[in-house]
Amino acid sequence: MARGKRYTEEERQKVIDFARAHDKKNGRGGKAAAAKKFGVNINSVMNWMSSSNQPKVARSTKPAAPAKSTASPVKTGNKVDMLEKLIQIQKKIDGLNEEYESIKSKL
């Protein structure tokens, strides 16, 4: 399988400089104009420009810190209170269901 043409750093920089100058003058279209003028694939121009904008930064080997939970912590005392509230709510729901069934049967 044939590989595409390899470009030197100087050739790449020349294409990038032309594209940036074109963008500065016209606002846009620099990558396409550079690709057309120099006979380079536009995807190559885009890759060269994006890689030239980003400084090379060494990646940290430190593992990422675990994400902090946004939920408020629940204390043990609160769990008991919440359980009691849930039981009361369930009793109300059961009473309302009985009332609903009673009304429904009358219809």
Order of alpha helices (4+ residues) and beta strands (2+ residues): alpha-alpha-alpha-alpha
